[in-house]
């Protein structure tokens, strides 16, 4: 690539990131808050509706069953209707269902709406990742995904103070937790207008790119796809064959183990914080933000380290070991020490989430990447069902979640060992190609 083409590609990539990344970050923050805000109303729903710990854990987890069942179909439909229409549809429906959570009245209605919320949100995350594969070259895509994933940590920081403050609202016969669901779900519905106006489905539709920038960007993405085809050893890649690949199964397991820990902490951390005693809803929200603030710094540091010393699998393993150590330490029985240990654990499990995705992204052929990424995401997110459901059962029947924390620690250690079994076909191929190229000269 000559200097002029490289400059055009860099200019085009910068414009893409400036136009879509801020919107995707806001959408992701709204998405995350609507998904996990139920963690702050456990005590309120138990007091007002009689929804106990086991029912709360099951309902929290049912979200991920609906999410997993409809993840792949949602991504297939996005390719049919385009990112602009489909991502806007996803956001609108999840906002409506999230707002409807204000009107649950018993265990069954809670289960149904959480399941429907999972269906509504299905396809959002892999849809955005797939969008990046169609709009950004590989070297820029990793940065964009890292920034996008950073939005989850930022959302975790914001969710506590925002939700805690909304819980204090009263009026029109509604409790604070009902106002919280209505306002946070309604915000997502309002975002649909911005999504429809700002997103484009194809590079050729982006009026903010010059014709030469459009050509440079499209050519770079087409060339990378040809390189992936060459790496596969065939011009045609069977999606069914890829889905039977042991590496895909391994990716699913790794992401499942990571999500187990993330959602166990997400849904039960407010309950652990309340055990410290004497805290208002807003104070619980502020304390809840602390582990995620630490995690944001850790994610950035791990990204720098993995970029300088490139062995993604090793960095992923290190992060998972840190998560395991924090989880084991959190079983002390002292609420304050448990909170500190989970802060330490958050360094590992949030960094692991961002370190994971470049590995399957580099392995997959772009023609089946959307479906396989959706599969990995949906299977992995089932960890979000098992973790809160198990913790709820343990809390109600034993009065403690220590057994669950030990189990999460063991799962993280097993995943750390399994990380070394993954491989990156595309990187290996390109490195070999570069070596041949240098030898020829």
Secondary structure, DSSP 4 states (H G I P E B T S, - for coil): --HHHHHHHHHHHHHHHHHHHHHHHHHHHHHHHHHHGGGGSHHHHHHHH---HHHHHHHHHHHHHHHHHHHHHHHHHHHHH-HHHHHHHHHHHHHHHHHHGGG--SHHHHHHHHHHHHHHHTTHHHHHHHHHHHHS-HHHHHHHHHHHHHHHHHHHHHHHHHHHHHTT--BTTB-HHHHHHHHHHHHHHHHHHHHHHH--SSGGG-TTS-HHHHHHHHHHHHHHHHHHHHHHTSS---HHHHHT-HHHHHHHHHHHHHHHHHHHHHHHHHHHHHTT-S--HHHHHHHHHHHHHHHHHHHHHHHHHHHHS--HHHHHHHHHHHHHHHHHHTTSS-HHHHHHHHHHHHHHHHHHHHHHHHHHHHHS-HHHHHHHHHHHHHHHHTHHHHHHHHHHHHHHHHS--HHHHHHHHHHHHHHHHHGGG---HHHHHHHHHHHHHHHH-
